[in-house]
Amino acid sequence: MLDNRLEEKELTLTANPQDWSAQIKDFLRPVFNPFSVYVEEPPPPSRTFIEELEQKLRGARGLDANVALLNLAAVDPTNPLLASFSLEKADDLQRLNVGEFLTFAFRDWLVEKLPVDNPQRRWLQLMRIYSYLPHDPRGKIISGKQEDYLKLLLNFITVSGADLPGLLARYSLLYDTQGQMPLPELIATSGKLLADLRAADGGEFRELGRVADYTEAILRLARIASGETGIEFDMEPMNKDERRSNSLPCPRSIRLSWQRGKPTPTLEPYVPWRTNIVSFFKMTPVEKITAARSCLLIYGRGGFTEIARDEWLAQNPNSLTMTAFAVSSLDKICRDLGLPIQHRFDGKAELASYRRQIEYVANGVEYWLARTRHEDVLRYTDYVNRLLGVLNERPLLEIFTDEEYVTLRQKLTALTAQAFQRAGRDDPSKQPGRHLSWPELTREKVGGQTAHILYNFDEEPLNRDWFTNKLSDAAQAATADGDFKPAAWWNLLRTKKLDETFTYPELARFYLKLHTASFKLAGSGDLTGKELSRLFEQALTLLYGGERTAAVELLEKLQALPVTDLNRGYNNDLIRINTAYRLAQIYRADGRVPEAVQKLREGLQLADGGTFKGIIRRYEEKWENEVTERGISGDLSRKLAGVLSDMRFQPERAELPDRVGVVTVPTPNLDNPELRIFYRVPAATDGKSRRVLTLAVGSNAEVLSYLQPGGAWARFADAYNLVLVAPQFRAQTYHWNSSSVFCHYASAQVWSGAAFLAGLDKINERCPLQKDGLLFHGYAPGTGFVCRFARWRPDLVAAVALCRPSQGGLARFVEPGLQPLKSLSAVKIFIGAAEIDDDQCRDKTTVLYNRYETAVHFVTLLQAADVASEWKNYAGLQSPPVTELENDARTFLASQLTENNYGKK
């Protein structure tokens, strides 16, 4: 039946079919937009009604606030309250950042609705521009648009550079171009902006004076850099009491945020790098000029890349400011494992840049130590300590030889002693402490304590001797009066990075000293929540360190504890569920399967659908919302259910696809007590040895699906008569420490490589294999195993395809048990990575951690080692190209199976 709005209307179509679309739309317009024809515009809402909505908005929270905000926007889109409110997200969507996406779109809608002369419109437009800041491109992440930040600022200023938003935009443009602008132009531009800022009335925007201070700091730096060395200028003194009348804050990048109910946004200054050493009072004229020029370059670096650029070092010799920045640059290289990259795909230039920074800092520190006679000696010797510290980190170990390191350490140690003597100060490095001081930083000592660490982000190596003595003293004090008082001993054993100073077997032996007393305490019954958590941590360290009997004794005692008023609640439940989980892992590895199943069920029953995290090493209740840094991670119920599901699989009873089999290999790893390796054999049965293609596809992936008949990988293997192999790796606990019984499977040189080769031997008993010339495809976390296996046994590997590698996946630096990168010269390598991964992790909505940049860095280092590789960048995509990546991997692997090398390495 036709809609009644079309009654008594006749549709007439002309002879030209091209006109029909428009004629039909015109005929049906009353249906699509009936109010435009048949309903009058509703009367504007009363002021009373709007005030009621405003009051409701001010008082609402959570999703109720969203409803109130949208209701007000519907009836009064120009209401000044709207811009200051954000759309909030539900608690269960916390990691997805949904609120930012909604607010981004809502404020775009507001900009369209607000009149051109509305002041809030300009503020909202400027906030949108700031969302494309190079160092924090939220706008790009949310909208998917590539925008030129500086061009956006220029266009905004062109419309109006005199209003408050325009003044801020002019400052942001000045800040990001100060290092590239000719000094006369910089002086003129900053001087004009400063005058306009000082003359402007900030009104409700009270931070305008701070922006003026930042601008004046840039102006003074520019004037000193141009030769006006008579200017005396302190920037950010460390002690507020030392501030002089001409002290100014260092320049800052700015963005805006809007607080609820405020008429204008507030300033969000950001200091991408700060130094407190720019005091021009104690410098010679040449040193002043060099320091000022260095500041302009460092503060004005677009995108806030924290790397000291080669040309900056060459242009500013012996700059104290640049020395401080170069120290931070080297620290950044070590902490982020080589990122960001200065010379992409030019490995020799990249490594030369690392060395140039080392030499610059060494020369700068030597220069300033030789001339100081004042209290700044402490500041300079801090750079000595930091420099020698980073030279012991993995990214720089192969850049500076051991002989060079010893020579430099001896020279800087002597210069430091002389500087302290001239300044009349005591040398703090001579006082024994919890950290190794620079005279003690030998590579043998540091390497000895961290050689078992495959992932080490330590900043200052801890002093093993100091801790050994302190732990011994604390252990004696804990039982001195016949009454067990372990608090001090426990706290010392919880010191940050202690598990990177000692191996887990060493830590376990410390705990064993007081195991009897701890066991007795665990059986006393009435434990506090803190005692309960400390005893669990002790049991966990005993387990990590291989002291399984003692660990089981303590865990079973904790499991049997009654619930009391002292430990009732979430903390008690968390410890008990974690205890059940760990006991299940041990029982399973020991062949006590029924008991393991019982513990898993007990843990699931205790969890009862609640949110509980798996304790990795340490736990405190205040850490519950900081799971990434504090030693608790992952959904514990999911871990329990995962182990239970894994145990239900029985290889001898499994219904497997045609030509698919499975072998199991016992391992020392408690996440993988029996490593399952699935395999698929070719259809041909001529008895000849077949080459092996291994698929490593990541943690906890169900690999059997990759071997199904008709699947892409199965078809590929059949086409080349390959045996297709897929290890079923598990990673319930993310430990990289090679001395832990939970060492990650990516560490092929520790346990997973040997287990994999043992599995190939078992498969060979059923189907003859060619045990060299191995082919590998690694995807995401699986690239960790593939890359390390290739560096562990390059003699067995013909080709590897590494697709969308994770940051930890690519073995780029020195690791115990791995051969140098140049050992891969005979291995064919394909690396494919998607740029979208890096955009995702900047927004912290994923845990990919710079996958793309890590892949670029790996290719760059391979080039430096003269190892050829094929590289493909999957750019401009909105999601990772899984299918395309795997197709390209198969094409690459097929190229290693041509007639010339088929069946050969």
C-alpha positions in Angstrom: 0.0 0.0 0.0 1.3 3.5 -0.8 2.1 5.8 2.0 -0.9 8.1 2.6 1.4 11.1 2.0 1.5 10.0 -1.6 -2.3 9.9 -2.1 -3.6 12.0 -4.9 -0.1 12.4 -6.2 0.9 11.1 -9.7 4.4 10.0 -10.6 5.3 11.2 -14.1 8.6 10.0 -15.7 10.1 11.7 -18.8 11.4 9.7 -21.8 15.0 10.1 -20.7 15.9 7.3 -18.2 18.8 9.4 -16.9 16.3 11.7 -15.3 14.3 9.0 -13.5 16.5 8.8 -10.4 16.0 12.5 -9.6 12.2 12.4 -10.5 11.6 9.3 -8.2 13.5 11.0 -5.3 11.5 14.1 -5.8 8.2 12.1 -5.8 9.2 10.2 -2.6 10.6 13.2 -0.7 7.6 13.4 1.6 8.4 9.9 2.8 12.1 10.5 3.3 11.6 13.9 4.9 7.9 14.2 5.8 8.4 17.1 8.3 9.8 19.3 5.6 6.5 19.3 3.8 3.8 18.4 6.2 5.0 19.3 9.7 5.8 22.8 10.9 9.1 23.4 12.7 8.7 22.8 16.4 8.8 25.9 18.5 12.2 26.6 20.1 12.6 25.2 23.6 12.0 27.5 26.5 14.9 28.9 28.5 13.6 27.0 31.6 13.7 23.7 29.7 17.3 24.4 28.6 18.4 25.3 32.1 17.0 22.0 33.4 19.0 20.1 30.8 22.1 22.1 31.7 21.6 21.3 35.4 21.1 17.6 34.6 24.3 17.6 32.5 26.4 19.1 35.3 25.3 16.5 37.8 25.3 13.4 35.6 28.2 10.9 35.4 29.0 8.0 33.2 26.6 7.0 30.5 23.9 9.2 32.1 26.1 12.1 31.2 26.2 11.0 27.6 22.4 11.0 27.4 22.2 14.5 29.0 24.9 15.8 26.7 23.1 14.6 23.5 19.7 15.8 24.7 21.1 19.3 25.2 22.9 19.2 21.9 19.7 18.2 20.1 17.7 21.2 21.4 20.5 23.8 21.7 23.5 23.0 19.5 25.2 26.3 20.2 25.0 26.0 24.0 28.4 27.0 25.5 28.4 24.1 27.8 28.6 21.5 25.1 32.3 22.0 24.1 33.5 21.4 27.6 32.0 17.9 28.0 33.3 14.6 26.6 31.3 11.5 25.8 32.3 8.9 28.4 32.9 5.2 27.9 31.5 2.3 29.8 33.9 0.5 32.2 34.0 -2.7 30.2 35.2 -0.7 27.2 38.1 0.9 29.0 40.8 -0.4 26.7 39.0 0.4 23.5 39.2 4.2 24.1 35.6 4.5 22.7 35.1 7.8 24.5 37.8 9.5 22.5 36.4 8.3 19.2 32.8 9.5 20.2 34.1 12.9 21.5 36.2 13.4 18.3 33.0 13.0 16.1 30.8 15.0 18.5 33.1 18.0 18.5 33.4 17.9 14.7 29.6 18.1 14.7 29.7 21.1 17.0 32.1 22.9 14.8 29.7 22.5 11.9 26.8 23.8 14.0 28.5 26.8 15.7 28.4 30.1 13.9 31.7 31.3 12.3 32.1 34.1 14.8 31.5 31.9 17.8 34.7 31.9 19.9 34.3 28.2 21.0 34.4 27.2 17.4 37.9 28.4 17.1 39.0 26.6 20.3 37.5 23.4 19.0 39.2 23.8 15.6 42.6 24.3 17.4 42.0 21.3 19.6 41.4 19.2 16.4 44.7 20.4 15.0 46.5 19.5 18.2 45.1 16.0 17.8 47.5 15.6 14.8 50.7 16.4 16.8 53.5 14.3 15.3 54.4 12.8 18.7 50.8 11.9 19.7 48.7 11.7 16.5 45.3 10.8 18.1 43.5 12.4 15.2 45.2 10.2 12.7 44.4 7.1 14.8 40.8 8.0 15.2 40.0 9.4 11.8 42.4 7.5 9.6 43.4 10.7 7.9 47.0 11.8 7.2 47.2 15.5 8.0 50.2 17.9 7.8 50.3 19.4 11.3 52.3 22.5 10.4 50.1 23.1 7.3 47.0 22.9 9.5 48.5 25.5 11.9 49.4 27.8 9.0 45.9 27.7 7.6 44.4 28.3 11.0 46.7 31.4 11.6 45.8 32.7 8.2 42.1 33.0 9.2 43.0 34.8 12.4 46.3 35.0 14.2 45.2 37.7 16.7 42.6 36.0 18.7 43.6 33.7 21.6 43.5 30.5 19.6 45.4 32.1 16.9 48.1 33.3 19.3 48.5 29.7 20.6 48.7 28.4 17.1 51.4 30.9 16.3 53.3 29.7 19.4 53.0 26.0 18.4 54.3 26.9 14.9 57.2 28.8 16.4 58.0 25.9 18.8 58.1 23.3 16.1 60.2 25.3 13.7 62.6 27.1 16.0 65.5 24.8 15.2 65.1 25.2 11.4 64.4 28.9 11.2 67.3 31.4 10.4 68.2 33.2 13.6 67.2 36.8 12.4 63.8 35.5 11.3 63.5 33.5 14.6 64.3 36.6 16.6 61.8 38.8 14.7 59.0 36.1 14.8 59.4 35.3 18.5 59.7 39.0 19.4 56.5 39.9 17.5 54.6 37.0 19.1 55.9 37.9 22.5 54.7 41.4 22.2 51.2 40.3 21.0 51.0 37.7 23.9 51.9 40.3 26.5 49.4 42.8 25.1 46.5 40.3 24.8 43.8 39.9 27.4 43.6 36.2 28.3 40.3 36.6 30.0 39.1 33.2 31.2 42.2 31.6 29.6 44.6 32.2 32.5 47.6 30.3 31.1 48.4 32.9 28.4 51.2 34.3 30.6 52.9 30.9 30.6 52.8 30.7 26.9 54.4 34.2 26.8 57.2 32.9 29.1 57.9 30.0 26.8 58.0 32.4 23.9 60.4 34.7 25.7 62.7 31.7 26.5 62.9 31.0 22.7 63.6 34.6 22.0 66.4 34.8 24.6 67.9 31.5 23.2 67.8 32.9 19.7 69.5 36.2 20.7 72.3 34.3 22.6 72.7 31.9 19.6 73.1 34.9 17.3 76.0 36.3 19.4 74.4 38.4 22.1 76.4 36.7 24.8 75.9 39.5 27.3 72.5 38.1 28.1 72.4 36.2 31.3 69.7 33.6 31.4 68.8 30.6 33.6 66.3 28.1 32.4 64.6 25.7 34.8 67.0 25.7 37.8 66.7 22.5 39.8 66.3 24.3 43.1 63.5 26.9 43.2 65.5 28.9 45.8 68.1 29.5 43.1 65.7 31.2 40.7 66.9 34.5 39.5 64.8 37.4 38.3 65.5 36.4 34.7 64.7 32.7 35.1 62.3 31.3 32.6 60.7 27.9 32.1 62.0 25.9 29.2 59.9 26.0 26.0 57.1 23.4 25.9 54.9 21.8 23.3 51.3 22.6 24.1 47.9 21.0 23.5 44.5 21.8 25.0 41.9 20.0 27.2 38.5 21.2 28.2 37.3 20.8 31.8 33.6 20.2 32.5 31.6 23.4 32.5 34.5 25.8 31.8 34.0 28.5 29.0 37.5 28.0 27.6 39.9 25.0 27.4 43.0 24.8 29.6 46.6 24.4 28.6 48.4 21.1 28.6 52.1 21.8 28.4 54.4 18.9 27.5 58.1 18.8 27.9 59.5 16.2 25.5 63.0 16.7 27.0 64.1 18.8 29.8 67.6 19.8 31.1 68.3 21.7 34.3 71.8 22.5 33.3 71.3 25.5 31.0 72.8 28.2 33.2 74.6 30.7 31.1 76.2 32.4 34.0 79.1 30.0 34.2 79.9 29.7 30.5 82.3 31.4 28.2 80.8 33.4 25.3 81.5 30.5 22.8 80.0 28.0 25.2 76.9 30.2 25.6 76.4 30.4 21.9 76.8 26.6 21.5 74.4 25.8 24.3 71.7 28.2 23.0 72.0 26.7 19.5 71.8 23.2 20.9 68.6 24.1 22.9 66.9 25.5 19.8 67.7 22.3 17.9 66.6 20.0 20.6 63.4 21.8 21.6 62.4 22.4 18.0 62.8 18.9 16.7 59.5 18.0 15.0 57.9 14.9 16.3 60.1 14.9 19.4 62.4 12.2 18.1 64.7 11.5 21.1 67.8 10.8 19.0 70.8 13.1 18.8 71.2 13.7 15.1 74.6 13.5 13.4 74.6 17.0 12.1 73.7 18.5 15.5 76.8 16.8 17.1 79.0 18.0 14.3 77.7 21.6 14.5 78.0 21.9 18.3 81.2 20.5 19.7 81.5 20.2 23.5 78.0 21.6 24.1 77.0 20.7 27.7 73.3 20.8 26.6 73.9 18.5 23.6 76.0 16.2 25.8 73.1 15.8 28.2 70.8 15.2 25.2 73.1 12.6 23.7 73.2 10.7 27.0 69.4 10.6 26.9 69.6 9.6 23.3 71.8 6.6 24.0 69.6 5.7 27.0 66.6 5.8 24.6 68.4 3.6 22.1 69.0 1.0 24.8 65.6 1.2 26.5 63.7 1.0 23.3 66.1 -1.5 21.7 67.3 0.7 18.9 64.2 2.9 18.3 63.7 5.4 16.8 65.8 4.9 13.7 67.9 7.7 12.4 69.2 6.0 9.2 66.4 3.7 7.9 67.7 0.8 5.8 71.3 2.0 6.0 72.7 -0.1 8.8 76.3 1.0 8.6 75.2 4.6 8.9 73.0 3.7 11.8 75.7 1.9 13.8 78.1 4.7 12.9 75.6 7.1 14.4 75.5 5.1 17.7 79.3 5.3 17.8 79.3 9.0 17.1 77.0 9.7 20.0 79.1 7.6 22.3 82.2 9.5 21.3 80.5 12.9 21.6 79.3 12.2 25.1 82.8 10.9 26.1 84.5 14.0 24.7 81.9 16.3 26.2 82.1 14.8 29.6 85.9 14.9 29.4 85.8 18.6 28.4 83.5 19.7 31.3 85.2 17.5 33.9 88.5 19.0 33.0 87.4 22.6 33.6 85.0 22.4 36.5 85.8 23.7 39.9 82.3 23.9 41.4 79.4 21.8 42.6 78.4 20.9 39.0 80.9 18.0 39.2 78.1 15.8 40.5 76.0 16.6 37.4 78.9 15.7 35.1 79.8 12.5 36.8 76.2 11.4 36.5 76.7 11.5 32.8 79.8 9.3 33.3 77.8 6.8 35.1 75.0 6.8 32.5 77.4 6.6 29.6 79.3 3.6 31.1 76.0 2.0 32.0 74.5 2.1 28.5 77.7 0.8 27.0 76.9 -2.4 28.9 73.4 -2.7 27.3 72.8 -5.1 24.4 72.2 -2.6 21.6 75.7 -1.1 22.1 77.7 -4.1 23.1 78.9 -4.7 19.6 79.5 -1.0 18.8 82.2 -0.4 21.4 84.8 -3.1 21.9 85.8 -4.4 25.3 89.2 -2.8 25.0 87.8 0.6 24.1 85.4 0.3 27.0 88.1 -0.4 29.5 90.3 2.5 28.2 87.3 4.9 28.4 86.3 3.8 31.8 89.8 4.2 33.2 90.1 7.7 31.7 86.7 9.0 32.9 87.3 7.5 36.4 90.6 9.3 36.7 89.1 12.6 35.4 86.2 12.2 37.8 88.5 11.8 40.8 90.5 14.9 39.8 87.3 16.9 39.4 86.1 16.0 42.8 89.4 16.9 44.3 89.4 20.3 42.6 85.9 21.0 43.8 86.7 19.9 47.4 84.0 17.2 47.3 84.0 13.6 48.4 83.8 11.1 45.5 80.4 9.3 46.1 81.5 6.4 43.8 83.9 5.2 46.6 81.0 4.6 48.9 79.6 1.0 48.6 75.9 0.9 47.7 73.1 -1.0 46.1 74.2 0.1 42.6 77.5 -0.4 40.8 79.3 2.9 40.4 81.2 3.8 37.3 84.7 2.6 38.5 83.1 -0.9 39.1 81.3 -1.1 35.7 83.4 -3.8 34.0 81.7 -5.7 31.3 82.8 -9.0 32.9 80.9 -8.0 36.1 77.9 -6.6 34.4 77.8 -9.3 31.8 78.1 -11.9 34.5 75.0 -10.8 36.3 72.9 -10.3 33.3 74.1 -13.0 30.9 71.1 -15.1 31.8 68.7 -12.3 30.9 67.3 -12.4 27.4 65.4 -9.2 27.9 67.1 -6.7 30.1 65.9 -3.1 30.3 67.9 -2.3 33.4 69.2 1.3 33.8 71.6 0.9 36.7 73.2 -2.6 37.4 72.7 -3.6 41.0 75.6 -4.5 43.2 75.5 -8.3 43.7 78.0 -8.2 46.6 76.0 -5.5 48.5 72.8 -7.4 48.1 74.3 -10.7 49.1 75.6 -9.2 52.3 72.4 -7.4 53.0 70.2 -10.4 52.4 72.4 -12.5 54.7 72.2 -9.9 57.4 68.4 -9.6 57.0 68.0 -13.4 57.1 69.8 -13.5 60.4 67.8 -10.6 61.9 64.6 -12.3 60.8 65.2 -15.2 63.3 67.5 -13.4 65.8 65.1 -13.6 68.8 63.6 -17.0 68.0 60.6 -15.2 66.7 60.2 -15.1 62.9 60.1 -11.4 61.7 60.7 -11.6 58.0 59.3 -8.2 56.9 62.7 -6.5 56.2 64.1 -9.6 54.5 61.0 -9.9 52.3 61.1 -6.2 51.4 64.8 -6.5 50.3 64.0 -9.5 48.2 61.3 -7.5 46.5 63.7 -4.8 45.3 63.1 -3.7 41.7 65.3 -5.5 39.2 66.6 -8.0 41.7 65.5 -10.8 39.4 67.8 -9.3 36.7 70.8 -9.2 39.0 70.5 -12.8 40.3 69.4 -15.9 38.5 66.2 -17.5 39.7 68.1 -20.4 41.2 70.2 -17.9 43.2 67.1 -16.1 44.4 65.5 -19.4 45.3 68.5 -20.3 47.4 68.1 -17.0 49.3 64.5 -18.0 50.1 65.5 -21.5 51.1 67.6 -20.1 53.9 64.4 -19.4 55.8 62.1 -21.9 54.2 61.5 -23.8 57.4 60.5 -20.7 59.3 58.3 -19.5 56.4 56.7 -23.0 56.2 55.9 -22.8 59.9 54.5 -19.3 59.5 52.3 -20.5 56.6 50.8 -23.2 58.9 50.1 -20.8 61.8 46.7 -20.1 60.4 45.9 -16.5 61.1 47.8 -14.7 58.4 47.4 -11.1 57.3 46.8 -10.3 53.7 50.4 -9.0 53.4 51.9 -12.2 54.9 49.8 -14.3 52.5 51.0 -12.4 49.4 54.7 -12.5 50.6 54.6 -16.2 51.2 53.0 -16.8 47.8 55.8 -14.7 46.2 58.3 -16.8 48.0 56.8 -20.0 46.7 56.7 -18.6 43.2 60.4 -17.7 43.3 61.2 -21.2 44.6 59.3 -22.6 41.7 61.0 -20.4 39.1 64.4 -21.3 40.5 63.8 -25.1 40.2 63.2 -25.7 44.0 60.0 -27.6 43.2 59.8 -29.6 46.4 60.0 -26.6 48.6 57.6 -24.6 46.3 55.0 -27.4 46.5 55.3 -27.6 50.3 54.6 -23.9 50.7 51.9 -23.7 48.0 50.0 -26.7 49.5 50.2 -25.1 52.9 48.8 -21.8 51.6 46.0 -23.7 49.8 44.9 -25.3 53.0 44.8 -22.0 55.0 41.5 -21.1 56.5 39.9 -17.8 55.6 39.9 -15.4 58.5 39.0 -11.8 59.2 42.6 -10.9 58.8 42.8 -12.0 55.2 39.2 -12.1 54.0 38.3 -10.6 50.7 39.7 -10.1 47.2 43.4 -10.4 48.2 42.8 -13.8 49.8 40.8 -15.0 46.8 43.4 -13.8 44.4 46.2 -15.6 46.2 44.2 -18.8 46.6 43.3 -18.9 42.9 46.9 -18.2 41.9 48.0 -21.0 44.2 45.6 -23.5 42.7 46.8 -22.5 39.2 50.5 -23.0 40.1 49.9 -26.3 41.9 48.0 -27.5 38.8 51.0 -26.6 36.6 53.4 -28.5 38.9 51.1 -31.6 39.3 50.6 -31.8 35.5 54.4 -31.7 34.8 54.9 -34.4 37.5 52.3 -36.6 35.9 49.8 -36.1 38.7 47.0 -35.4 36.2 43.9 -36.1 38.3 45.3 -33.8 41.0 46.1 -31.1 38.4 42.5 -31.3 37.1 41.1 -31.0 40.6 43.2 -27.8 41.3 42.1 -26.2 38.1 38.5 -26.9 38.9 39.0 -25.5 42.4 40.5 -22.3 41.0 37.7 -21.8 38.5 35.1 -22.4 41.3 36.9 -19.8 43.5 37.0 -17.3 40.6 33.3 -17.8 39.9 33.3 -15.5 37.0 35.1 -12.7 38.8 38.1 -10.7 37.5 41.3 -12.0 38.8 44.8 -11.6 37.4 47.7 -14.1 37.3 50.5 -13.1 39.6 53.9 -13.2 37.8 56.1 -12.3 40.7 54.9 -9.5 43.0 51.5 -8.3 44.2 50.1 -5.4 46.1 46.5 -4.4 46.1 47.3 -0.8 44.9 48.7 -2.3 41.7 45.5 -3.8 40.5 44.9 -1.0 38.0 48.5 -1.1 36.7 48.8 -4.6 35.4 51.3 -3.9 32.7 54.2 -2.8 35.0 53.5 -4.4 38.4 53.8 -8.1 38.0 50.2 -9.2 37.5 48.8 -9.9 34.1 46.1 -11.7 32.2 42.7 -13.1 33.0 43.3 -15.9 35.5 40.0 -17.7 34.8 41.0 -17.9 31.1 44.4 -19.3 32.1 42.9 -22.0 34.3 40.3 -22.9 31.6 43.1 -22.9 28.9 45.2 -25.4 30.9 42.2 -27.6 31.6 41.2 -27.6 27.9 44.8 -28.4 26.9 44.9 -31.3 29.3 41.8 -32.9 27.8 43.6 -33.4 24.5 44.9 -37.0 24.2 47.1 -37.6 21.1 46.4 -41.3 21.0 42.6 -40.7 20.8 42.6 -37.5 18.8 40.6 -37.5 15.6 43.0 -35.9 13.2 42.6 -35.0 9.5 43.9 -37.3 6.9 47.8 -37.5 6.7 48.1 -35.4 10.0 49.8 -36.7 13.0 51.1 -35.5 16.3 54.2 -36.2 18.5 54.9 -35.0 22.0 58.2 -34.0 23.6 58.7 -33.5 27.3 60.3 -30.2 28.2 61.5 -28.4 31.4 59.1 -25.5 30.7 56.1 -25.6 32.9 53.9 -23.8 30.4 54.8 -26.5 27.9 55.4 -29.6 30.0 54.8 -31.7 26.9 55.3 -29.8 23.7 52.9 -31.1 21.0 54.1 -30.9 17.4 51.5 -31.5 14.7 52.7 -32.5 11.3 51.2 -33.3 7.8 52.9 -35.6 5.4 52.8 -35.5 1.6 50.6 -37.9 -0.3 53.5 -39.4 -2.1 54.9 -42.5 -0.3 58.1 -43.2 -2.2 60.3 -43.4 0.9 62.3 -40.3 0.0 63.3 -37.7 2.6 61.1 -34.6 2.4 62.0 -31.1 3.3 60.3 -29.5 6.3 58.2 -26.3 6.4 57.5 -25.2 10.0 54.7 -22.8 10.9 55.1 -20.8 14.1 52.0 -18.8 14.5 52.1 -17.4 18.0 51.2 -18.0 21.6 48.4 -20.4 22.3 47.2 -20.5 18.7 45.4 -23.7 17.8 47.8 -24.7 15.1 45.8 -27.8 13.9 43.6 -25.5 11.8 46.7 -24.7 9.6 47.1 -28.3 8.6 43.5 -28.9 7.5 43.0 -30.4 4.0 42.1 -27.6 1.6 43.8 -24.9 3.7 46.3 -22.6 2.0 49.3 -24.0 3.8 48.3 -27.6 3.3 47.8 -27.0 -0.5 51.2 -25.3 -0.6 52.9 -28.2 1.2 51.3 -30.7 -1.1 52.4 -28.7 -4.2 56.0 -29.1 -3.2 55.9 -32.4 -1.3 56.8 -30.8 2.0 56.2 -32.1 5.5 54.2 -29.4 7.2 55.1 -29.0 10.9 53.4 -26.8 13.5 54.5 -26.8 17.2 51.7 -26.0 19.6 53.5 -23.5 21.9 51.9 -22.3 25.1 52.8 -19.1 26.9 50.6 -18.7 30.0 53.4 -16.7 31.9 55.5 -14.2 30.0 59.0 -14.8 31.4 62.0 -14.1 29.3 64.5 -14.9 32.0 66.3 -18.0 30.8 66.8 -19.3 34.4 63.1 -19.5 34.9 61.1 -22.7 34.4 58.6 -20.5 32.5 61.2 -19.1 30.0 59.3 -18.0 26.9 59.2 -20.4 23.9 60.7 -17.6 21.7 64.0 -18.3 23.4 64.8 -21.2 21.1 68.4 -21.4 22.4 67.2 -22.2 25.9 64.7 -25.0 25.5 62.2 -24.7 22.6 64.8 -25.3 19.9 66.0 -28.5 21.4 62.4 -29.7 22.0 61.5 -28.9 18.4 64.5 -30.9 17.0 63.6 -33.8 19.3 60.1 -33.6 17.8 61.5 -33.8 14.2 63.4 -36.9 15.2 60.2 -38.5 16.3 58.4 -37.5 13.1 61.4 -38.9 11.1 60.5 -42.3 12.6 57.2 -42.1 10.8 58.1 -40.1 7.7 61.7 -39.6 6.4 62.7 -36.0 6.8 65.5 -33.9 5.5 66.8 -32.4 8.7 68.7 -29.5 7.2 67.5 -26.9 4.7 64.6 -26.2 7.0 61.9 -23.6 5.9 60.1 -21.5 8.5 57.1 -19.2 8.5 56.7 -17.1 11.6 53.7 -14.9 12.2 53.4 -12.3 15.0 54.8 -13.7 18.3 55.8 -16.9 16.4 58.5 -14.8 14.7 60.4 -14.9 18.0 60.9 -18.6 17.9 61.7 -18.6 14.1 64.3 -15.7 14.3 66.1 -17.1 17.3 66.1 -20.6 16.0 67.8 -19.3 12.8 70.4 -17.5 14.9 70.9 -20.5 17.2 71.3 -23.1 14.4 71.8 -21.3 11.1 73.4 -24.4 9.7 70.0 -26.1 9.7 68.0 -23.3 8.1 67.5 -22.4 4.5 64.8 -19.7 4.6 62.5 -17.9 7.0 59.5 -15.7 6.4 58.9 -13.3 9.3 55.5 -11.6 9.0 54.1 -8.9 11.3 56.8 -9.6 13.9 56.3 -8.4 17.5 58.9 -6.2 19.1 60.3 -9.1 21.2 60.1 -11.4 18.2 63.1 -10.3 16.3 66.5 -11.2 17.8 68.4 -8.0 16.8 71.2 -7.9 19.4 73.6 -10.0 21.5 71.9 -12.8 23.4 73.6 -15.7 25.2 73.5 -18.8 22.9 72.8 -16.9 19.7 75.3 -16.5 16.9 76.0 -13.0 15.4 73.6 -11.6 12.8 76.2 -12.2 10.1 75.7 -15.9 10.7 72.5 -15.5 8.7 74.3 -14.7 5.5 73.4 -18.0 3.9 69.8 -17.9 5.1 67.1 -16.4 2.8 65.0 -13.9 4.8 61.6 -12.3 4.1 60.2 -9.6 6.4 56.7 -8.1 6.0 55.2 -5.6 8.3 52.2 -3.3 8.4 52.4 0.4 9.3 49.0 0.3 10.9 50.4 -1.7 13.8 52.4 1.3 15.0 49.4 3.6 14.8 47.4 1.2 16.9 50.0 0.9 19.7 50.5 4.7 19.9 46.9 4.8 21.0 47.6 2.1 23.6 44.6 0.1 22.4 46.8 -2.9 21.6 50.0 -4.4 23.0 51.9 -4.5 19.7 54.7 -2.1 20.8 56.1 -0.7 17.5 56.0 -3.8 15.5 56.5 -2.0 12.2 59.5 0.1 13.4 61.0 -3.0 15.0 60.9 -4.8 11.6 62.4 -1.8 9.9 65.2 -1.8 12.5 65.8 -5.5 12.0 66.2 -5.0 8.2 68.5 -2.1 8.9 70.8 -4.2 11.1 70.8 -7.1 8.7 72.0 -4.6 6.1 74.8 -3.6 8.4 75.8 -7.2 8.9 75.8 -7.7 5.0 72.9 -10.1 5.3 70.5 -9.9 2.3 66.7 -9.8 3.0 63.5 -9.1 1.2 61.4 -6.4 2.7 57.8 -5.5 2.1 55.9 -2.6 3.7 52.1 -2.9 3.9 51.3 0.8 4.0 48.0 2.6 3.9 45.9 -0.2 5.3 43.3 0.1 8.0 43.9 -3.4 9.4 46.8 -5.8 9.3 46.8 -7.7 6.0 46.9 -11.3 7.3 45.9 -13.0 4.0 48.2 -10.8 1.9 51.1 -11.4 4.2 50.7 -15.2 4.2 50.3 -15.2 0.4 53.6 -13.2 0.0 55.3 -15.6 2.5 54.3 -18.6 0.4 55.5 -16.9 -2.8 58.8 -16.2 -1.1 59.2 -19.7 0.2 58.2 -21.1 -3.2 61.1 -19.2 -4.7 63.4 -21.3 -2.5 62.0 -24.5 -4.0 62.9 -24.0 -7.6 64.2 -26.8 -9.8 67.8 -25.7 -9.0 67.6 -26.1 -5.3 64.5 -28.3 -4.8 65.2 -30.8 -2.1 68.5 -29.2 -1.3 69.6 -26.6 1.2 
